[in-house]
Amino acid sequence: MRQRLSSEPDRYRGRRRVPTPPRSRYAAVVTTAFVGAGIVAIGAGALPDAKSVSPSVLDELKAASTVNQDAAARGDNADRASRDSDRAGGTESAEPEVWLLPLQGYEFNSPYGMRWGKLHTGVDLVAPEGTPYVAIHGGTVTKAGWFGGYGHTVIVQHADGSEAIYGHSSALSVKEGQQVKAGDQLGLVGNTGHSYGSHLHLEVHVKGEPLDPVPWLKERGVDIKLQVEAYYSEVAAS
Protein backbone atom coordinates (compact mmCIF):
# COMPACT_ATOMS: atom_id res chain seq x y z
CA MET A 1 0.00 0.00 0.00
CA ARG A 2 1.34 3.41 -0.95
CA GLN A 3 1.95 5.75 1.94
CA ARG A 4 0.12 9.08 1.61
CA LEU A 5 2.49 12.01 1.35
CA SER A 6 1.93 14.95 3.61
CA SER A 7 1.91 17.24 0.60
CA GLU A 8 -1.08 15.47 -1.00
CA PRO A 9 -4.44 17.15 -0.38
CA ASP A 10 -6.65 15.31 2.10
CA ARG A 11 -9.92 14.77 0.24
CA TYR A 12 -11.69 13.60 3.38
CA ARG A 13 -10.43 16.22 5.81
CA GLY A 14 -13.27 18.37 7.30
CA ARG A 15 -16.03 16.00 6.11
CA ARG A 16 -18.37 13.91 8.32
CA ARG A 17 -19.56 10.62 7.13
CA VAL A 18 -23.27 10.19 7.81
CA PRO A 19 -24.18 6.54 8.23
CA THR A 20 -27.04 5.21 6.10
CA PRO A 21 -30.03 4.21 8.20
CA PRO A 22 -30.64 0.51 8.18
CA ARG A 23 -33.18 -0.91 5.81
CA SER A 24 -35.34 -2.10 8.68
CA ARG A 25 -36.11 1.50 9.71
CA TYR A 26 -37.40 2.38 6.23
CA ALA A 27 -39.44 -0.82 6.12
CA ALA A 28 -41.08 -0.01 9.45
CA VAL A 29 -42.12 3.44 8.21
CA VAL A 30 -43.58 2.11 4.98
CA THR A 31 -45.38 -0.78 6.65
CA THR A 32 -46.96 1.51 9.26
CA ALA A 33 -48.17 3.88 6.54
CA PHE A 34 -49.78 1.07 4.58
CA VAL A 35 -51.57 -0.29 7.66
CA GLY A 36 -52.81 3.20 8.57
CA ALA A 37 -54.27 3.54 5.09
CA GLY A 38 -56.30 0.40 5.59
CA ILE A 39 -54.39 -1.80 3.09
CA VAL A 40 -54.42 -5.12 4.91
CA ALA A 41 -54.50 -7.56 2.04
CA ILE A 42 -51.07 -6.83 0.58
CA GLY A 43 -48.34 -9.43 0.54
CA ALA A 44 -44.82 -8.83 1.78
CA GLY A 45 -43.41 -9.33 -1.68
CA ALA A 46 -45.62 -6.57 -3.10
CA LEU A 47 -44.09 -3.86 -0.91
CA PRO A 48 -41.73 -1.57 -2.84
CA ASP A 49 -38.08 -1.44 -1.91
CA ALA A 50 -37.73 0.86 1.10
CA LYS A 51 -35.07 3.02 -0.49
CA SER A 52 -37.22 3.65 -3.56
CA VAL A 53 -40.17 5.16 -1.59
CA SER A 54 -40.19 8.92 -2.15
CA PRO A 55 -41.38 11.46 0.46
CA SER A 56 -44.36 12.35 -1.74
CA VAL A 57 -45.62 8.73 -1.59
CA LEU A 58 -45.38 8.71 2.18
CA ASP A 59 -47.31 12.00 2.32
CA GLU A 60 -50.08 10.51 0.16
CA LEU A 61 -50.28 7.45 2.40
CA LYS A 62 -50.54 9.62 5.51
CA ALA A 63 -53.27 11.70 3.89
CA ALA A 64 -55.20 8.55 2.95
CA SER A 65 -54.90 7.29 6.52
CA THR A 66 -56.35 10.56 7.86
CA VAL A 67 -59.29 10.38 5.42
CA ASN A 68 -60.06 6.79 6.42
CA GLN A 69 -59.96 7.64 10.11
CA ASP A 70 -62.35 10.57 9.55
CA ALA A 71 -64.73 8.33 7.58
CA ALA A 72 -64.63 5.68 10.31
CA ALA A 73 -65.41 8.31 12.95
CA ARG A 74 -68.36 9.59 10.89
CA GLY A 75 -69.62 6.03 10.50
CA ASP A 76 -69.42 5.41 14.24
CA ASN A 77 -71.32 8.63 14.94
CA ALA A 78 -74.04 7.71 12.42
CA ASP A 79 -74.37 4.22 13.89
CA ARG A 80 -74.63 5.65 17.38
CA ALA A 81 -77.33 8.10 16.26
CA SER A 82 -79.26 5.27 14.60
CA ARG A 83 -79.20 3.21 17.78
CA ASP A 84 -80.37 6.21 19.81
CA SER A 85 -83.21 6.77 17.33
CA ASP A 86 -84.24 3.12 17.57
CA ARG A 87 -84.31 3.34 21.34
CA ALA A 88 -86.37 6.52 21.18
CA GLY A 89 -89.00 5.06 18.86
CA GLY A 90 -88.65 1.32 19.39
CA THR A 91 -89.86 -1.27 21.87
CA GLU A 92 -87.38 -0.18 24.53
CA SER A 93 -89.26 3.04 25.04
CA ALA A 94 -92.72 1.53 24.73
CA GLU A 95 -95.09 1.73 27.70
CA PRO A 96 -94.92 -1.26 30.07
CA GLU A 97 -97.80 -3.78 30.16
CA VAL A 98 -100.49 -2.15 32.27
CA TRP A 99 -103.01 -3.84 34.57
CA LEU A 100 -105.40 -1.68 36.59
CA LEU A 101 -108.26 -1.82 39.06
CA PRO A 102 -111.67 -1.73 37.33
CA LEU A 103 -112.91 1.15 39.51
CA GLN A 104 -112.07 3.16 42.62
CA GLY A 105 -113.78 3.53 45.99
CA TYR A 106 -115.65 0.22 46.04
CA GLU A 107 -116.39 -2.33 48.76
CA PHE A 108 -114.97 -5.80 48.09
CA ASN A 109 -117.79 -8.31 48.60
CA SER A 110 -118.65 -11.92 47.70
CA PRO A 111 -115.27 -13.42 46.74
CA TYR A 112 -114.70 -16.20 44.23
CA GLY A 113 -115.90 -19.59 45.57
CA MET A 114 -118.95 -21.50 46.68
CA ARG A 115 -122.00 -19.40 47.57
CA TRP A 116 -125.50 -20.70 48.30
CA GLY A 117 -124.47 -24.13 47.05
CA LYS A 118 -123.13 -22.85 43.74
CA LEU A 119 -119.76 -21.64 42.48
CA HIS A 120 -119.57 -17.86 42.42
CA THR A 121 -117.21 -17.48 39.47
CA GLY A 122 -116.08 -13.91 40.12
CA VAL A 123 -115.89 -11.14 42.69
CA ASP A 124 -118.44 -8.44 43.48
CA LEU A 125 -117.32 -4.83 43.91
CA VAL A 126 -120.07 -2.78 45.54
CA ALA A 127 -120.35 0.82 44.34
CA PRO A 128 -123.17 3.34 43.73
CA GLU A 129 -125.16 2.92 40.55
CA GLY A 130 -123.76 5.01 37.73
CA THR A 131 -120.13 4.75 38.93
CA PRO A 132 -117.86 4.46 35.85
CA TYR A 133 -115.75 1.32 35.54
CA VAL A 134 -112.76 0.78 33.25
CA ALA A 135 -110.85 -1.99 31.48
CA ILE A 136 -108.32 -3.73 33.73
CA HIS A 137 -106.20 -4.44 30.63
CA GLY A 138 -106.16 -3.64 26.94
CA GLY A 139 -107.85 -5.88 24.39
CA THR A 140 -110.82 -6.38 22.08
CA VAL A 141 -114.46 -6.04 23.14
CA THR A 142 -116.07 -9.36 22.18
CA LYS A 143 -119.39 -8.74 23.97
CA ALA A 144 -121.27 -5.54 24.75
CA GLY A 145 -124.94 -6.15 25.53
CA TRP A 146 -127.38 -8.24 27.47
CA PHE A 147 -125.89 -11.50 28.75
CA GLY A 148 -128.55 -13.46 30.63
CA GLY A 149 -128.14 -13.40 34.42
CA TYR A 150 -125.15 -11.05 34.05
CA GLY A 151 -127.46 -8.31 32.78
CA HIS A 152 -125.77 -5.66 30.62
CA THR A 153 -122.24 -7.02 30.21
CA VAL A 154 -118.92 -6.19 28.62
CA ILE A 155 -116.38 -8.92 27.79
CA VAL A 156 -112.84 -7.96 26.79
CA GLN A 157 -110.40 -10.48 25.35
CA HIS A 158 -106.74 -9.69 26.06
CA ALA A 159 -103.76 -10.36 23.81
CA ASP A 160 -102.71 -13.38 25.93
CA GLY A 161 -106.11 -15.03 25.33
CA SER A 162 -107.52 -14.37 28.79
CA GLU A 163 -110.89 -12.64 29.16
CA ALA A 164 -112.38 -10.21 31.66
CA ILE A 165 -116.17 -10.15 32.19
CA TYR A 166 -117.86 -7.06 33.63
CA GLY A 167 -121.49 -7.73 34.63
CA HIS A 168 -124.68 -6.07 35.93
CA SER A 169 -123.99 -2.71 34.24
CA SER A 170 -126.59 0.04 34.15
CA ALA A 171 -125.16 1.36 30.86
CA LEU A 172 -122.41 0.43 28.40
CA SER A 173 -119.83 2.76 26.87
CA VAL A 174 -118.29 0.47 24.20
CA LYS A 175 -119.33 -1.64 21.24
CA GLU A 176 -118.38 -5.12 20.10
CA GLY A 177 -115.20 -5.21 18.05
CA GLN A 178 -113.82 -2.05 19.67
CA GLN A 179 -110.19 -1.94 20.78
CA VAL A 180 -109.67 -0.66 24.32
CA LYS A 181 -106.68 0.14 26.50
CA ALA A 182 -106.26 -0.35 30.23
CA GLY A 183 -108.16 2.47 31.92
CA ASP A 184 -110.66 3.07 29.10
CA GLN A 185 -114.23 3.40 30.38
CA LEU A 186 -116.40 0.39 29.56
CA GLY A 187 -119.66 1.23 31.28
CA LEU A 188 -121.47 2.21 34.48
CA VAL A 189 -122.04 0.13 37.60
CA GLY A 190 -125.63 -1.10 37.85
CA ASN A 191 -128.07 -3.70 39.15
CA THR A 192 -129.23 -5.50 36.01
CA GLY A 193 -129.69 -9.25 35.56
CA HIS A 194 -129.60 -11.58 38.56
CA SER A 195 -128.30 -9.00 41.00
CA TYR A 196 -128.96 -8.29 44.68
CA GLY A 197 -127.90 -4.62 44.52
CA SER A 198 -125.74 -2.12 42.72
CA HIS A 199 -122.30 -3.60 42.12
CA LEU A 200 -119.78 -4.64 39.45
CA HIS A 201 -119.36 -8.36 38.96
CA LEU A 202 -115.85 -9.11 37.66
CA GLU A 203 -114.72 -12.46 36.29
CA VAL A 204 -111.47 -13.65 34.71
CA HIS A 205 -111.46 -16.59 32.31
CA VAL A 206 -108.33 -18.38 31.05
CA LYS A 207 -108.77 -20.93 28.26
CA GLY A 208 -112.52 -20.66 28.77
CA GLU A 209 -112.38 -21.54 32.48
CA PRO A 210 -113.07 -19.08 35.33
CA LEU A 211 -110.24 -18.38 37.76
CA ASP A 212 -110.12 -16.54 41.07
CA PRO A 213 -109.41 -12.93 40.00
CA VAL A 214 -107.69 -12.07 43.30
CA PRO A 215 -104.43 -14.09 42.98
CA TRP A 216 -104.46 -13.83 39.19
CA LEU A 217 -104.51 -10.03 39.27
CA LYS A 218 -102.04 -9.92 42.18
CA GLU A 219 -99.51 -11.68 39.93
CA ARG A 220 -99.94 -8.72 37.57
CA GLY A 221 -99.42 -6.06 40.23
CA VAL A 222 -103.08 -5.41 41.11
CA ASP A 223 -104.40 -6.14 44.61
CA ILE A 224 -108.13 -5.95 44.15
CA LYS A 225 -108.82 -6.47 47.88
CA LEU A 226 -106.53 -3.66 49.03
CA GLN A 227 -107.38 -1.53 45.97
CA VAL A 228 -103.70 -1.15 45.04
CA GLU A 229 -102.29 -0.75 41.55
CA ALA A 230 -98.57 -1.47 41.32
CA TYR A 231 -98.28 0.46 38.05
CA TYR A 232 -99.56 3.73 39.46
CA SER A 233 -97.58 3.22 42.67
CA GLU A 234 -94.37 2.93 40.65
CA VAL A 235 -95.20 6.04 38.62
CA ALA A 236 -95.93 8.03 41.78
CA ALA A 237 -92.68 6.90 43.38
CA SER A 238 -90.56 7.77 40.33
C-alpha positions in Angstrom: 0.0 0.0 0.0 1.3 3.4 -0.9 1.9 5.7 1.9 0.1 9.1 1.6 2.5 12.0 1.3 1.9 15.0 3.6 1.9 17.2 0.6 -1.1 15.5 -1.0 -4.4 17.1 -0.4 -6.6 15.3 2.1 -9.9 14.8 0.2 -11.7 13.6 3.4 -10.4 16.2 5.8 -13.3 18.4 7.3 -16.0 16.0 6.1 -18.4 13.9 8.3 -19.6 10.6 7.1 -23.3 10.2 7.8 -24.2 6.5 8.2 -27.0 5.2 6.1 -30.0 4.2 8.2 -30.6 0.5 8.2 -33.2 -0.9 5.8 -35.3 -2.1 8.7 -36.1 1.5 9.7 -37.4 2.4 6.2 -39.4 -0.8 6.1 -41.1 0.0 9.4 -42.1 3.4 8.2 -43.6 2.1 5.0 -45.4 -0.8 6.7 -47.0 1.5 9.3 -48.2 3.9 6.5 -49.8 1.1 4.6 -51.6 -0.3 7.7 -52.8 3.2 8.6 -54.3 3.5 5.1 -56.3 0.4 5.6 -54.4 -1.8 3.1 -54.4 -5.1 4.9 -54.5 -7.6 2.0 -51.1 -6.8 0.6 -48.3 -9.4 0.5 -44.8 -8.8 1.8 -43.4 -9.3 -1.7 -45.6 -6.6 -3.1 -44.1 -3.9 -0.9 -41.7 -1.6 -2.8 -38.1 -1.4 -1.9 -37.7 0.9 1.1 -35.1 3.0 -0.5 -37.2 3.6 -3.6 -40.2 5.2 -1.6 -40.2 8.9 -2.2 -41.4 11.5 0.5 -44.4 12.4 -1.7 -45.6 8.7 -1.6 -45.4 8.7 2.2 -47.3 12.0 2.3 -50.1 10.5 0.2 -50.3 7.4 2.4 -50.5 9.6 5.5 -53.3 11.7 3.9 -55.2 8.6 2.9 -54.9 7.3 6.5 -56.4 10.6 7.9 -59.3 10.4 5.4 -60.1 6.8 6.4 -60.0 7.6 10.1 -62.4 10.6 9.6 -64.7 8.3 7.6 -64.6 5.7 10.3 -65.4 8.3 12.9 -68.4 9.6 10.9 -69.6 6.0 10.5 -69.4 5.4 14.2 -71.3 8.6 14.9 -74.0 7.7 12.4 -74.4 4.2 13.9 -74.6 5.6 17.4 -77.3 8.1 16.3 -79.3 5.3 14.6 -79.2 3.2 17.8 -80.4 6.2 19.8 -83.2 6.8 17.3 -84.2 3.1 17.6 -84.3 3.3 21.3 -86.4 6.5 21.2 -89.0 5.1 18.9 -88.6 1.3 19.4 -89.9 -1.3 21.9 -87.4 -0.2 24.5 -89.3 3.0 25.0 -92.7 1.5 24.7 -95.1 1.7 27.7 -94.9 -1.3 30.1 -97.8 -3.8 30.2 -100.5 -2.1 32.3 -103.0 -3.8 34.6 -105.4 -1.7 36.6 -108.3 -1.8 39.1 -111.7 -1.7 37.3 -112.9 1.2 39.5 -112.1 3.2 42.6 -113.8 3.5 46.0 -115.6 0.2 46.0 -116.4 -2.3 48.8 -115.0 -5.8 48.1 -117.8 -8.3 48.6 -118.6 -11.9 47.7 -115.3 -13.4 46.7 -114.7 -16.2 44.2 -115.9 -19.6 45.6 -118.9 -21.5 46.7 -122.0 -19.4 47.6 -125.5 -20.7 48.3 -124.5 -24.1 47.1 -123.1 -22.9 43.7 -119.8 -21.6 42.5 -119.6 -17.9 42.4 -117.2 -17.5 39.5 -116.1 -13.9 40.1 -115.9 -11.1 42.7 -118.4 -8.4 43.5 -117.3 -4.8 43.9 -120.1 -2.8 45.5 -120.3 0.8 44.3 -123.2 3.3 43.7 -125.2 2.9 40.6 -123.8 5.0 37.7 -120.1 4.8 38.9 -117.9 4.5 35.9 -115.7 1.3 35.5 -112.8 0.8 33.3 -110.9 -2.0 31.5 -108.3 -3.7 33.7 -106.2 -4.4 30.6 -106.2 -3.6 26.9 -107.9 -5.9 24.4 -110.8 -6.4 22.1 -114.5 -6.0 23.1 -116.1 -9.4 22.2 -119.4 -8.7 24.0 -121.3 -5.5 24.8 -124.9 -6.1 25.5 -127.4 -8.2 27.5 -125.9 -11.5 28.7 -128.5 -13.5 30.6 -128.1 -13.4 34.4 -125.1 -11.0 34.0 -127.5 -8.3 32.8 -125.8 -5.7 30.6 -122.2 -7.0 30.2 -118.9 -6.2 28.6 -116.4 -8.9 27.8 -112.8 -8.0 26.8 -110.4 -10.5 25.3 -106.7 -9.7 26.1 -103.8 -10.4 23.8 -102.7 -13.4 25.9 -106.1 -15.0 25.3 -107.5 -14.4 28.8 -110.9 -12.6 29.2 -112.4 -10.2 31.7 -116.2 -10.2 32.2 -117.9 -7.1 33.6 -121.5 -7.7 34.6 -124.7 -6.1 35.9 -124.0 -2.7 34.2 -126.6 0.0 34.2 -125.2 1.4 30.9 -122.4 0.4 28.4 -119.8 2.8 26.9 -118.3 0.5 24.2 -119.3 -1.6 21.2 -118.4 -5.1 20.1 -115.2 -5.2 18.1 -113.8 -2.1 19.7 -110.2 -1.9 20.8 -109.7 -0.7 24.3 -106.7 0.1 26.5 -106.3 -0.3 30.2 -108.2 2.5 31.9 -110.7 3.1 29.1 -114.2 3.4 30.4 -116.4 0.4 29.6 -119.7 1.2 31.3 -121.5 2.2 34.5 -122.0 0.1 37.6 -125.6 -1.1 37.8 -128.1 -3.7 39.1 -129.2 -5.5 36.0 -129.7 -9.3 35.6 -129.6 -11.6 38.6 -128.3 -9.0 41.0 -129.0 -8.3 44.7 -127.9 -4.6 44.5 -125.7 -2.1 42.7 -122.3 -3.6 42.1 -119.8 -4.6 39.4 -119.4 -8.4 39.0 -115.8 -9.1 37.7 -114.7 -12.5 36.3 -111.5 -13.6 34.7 -111.5 -16.6 32.3 -108.3 -18.4 31.0 -108.8 -20.9 28.3 -112.5 -20.7 28.8 -112.4 -21.5 32.5 -113.1 -19.1 35.3 -110.2 -18.4 37.8 -110.1 -16.5 41.1 -109.4 -12.9 40.0 -107.7 -12.1 43.3 -104.4 -14.1 43.0 -104.5 -13.8 39.2 -104.5 -10.0 39.3 -102.0 -9.9 42.2 -99.5 -11.7 39.9 -99.9 -8.7 37.6 -99.4 -6.1 40.2 -103.1 -5.4 41.1 -104.4 -6.1 44.6 -108.1 -6.0 44.2 -108.8 -6.5 47.9 -106.5 -3.7 49.0 -107.4 -1.5 46.0 -103.7 -1.2 45.0 -102.3 -0.7 41.5 -98.6 -1.5 41.3 -98.3 0.5 38.0 -99.6 3.7 39.5 -97.6 3.2 42.7 -94.4 2.9 40.6 -95.2 6.0 38.6 -95.9 8.0 41.8 -92.7 6.9 43.4 -90.6 7.8 40.3 
